[in-house]
Amino acid sequence: MVKGISRQVIVMQSPQTQMFEQAIFILKDGTPAVTDAQLLKEANRLIGNGVTTTQNRMSHLLWACGGALCTGIIWLVSALV
């Protein structure tokens, strides 16, 4: 059942991904008047922050391997002492 509530929405099509067809943004009540360009800029910024690049994944993997190596070395030293 739909009640008499009106919301402002932005629907962005995403042809670059195979997983998602579109992103839907619902504006907060009382949002000050802004231009369409400002709304699209903010939506693109939000979408861009959620994207993980391959370089970010590799740096996370390197940090995890480094942490595992340090843990192994500390365990080995404590076992030998």
Secondary structure, DSSP 8 states (H G I E B T S, - for coil): ---S----EEEEE-TT-SS-SEEEEE--TT-----HHHHHHHHHHHHHHT---HHHHHHHHHHHHHHHHHHHHHHHHHHH-
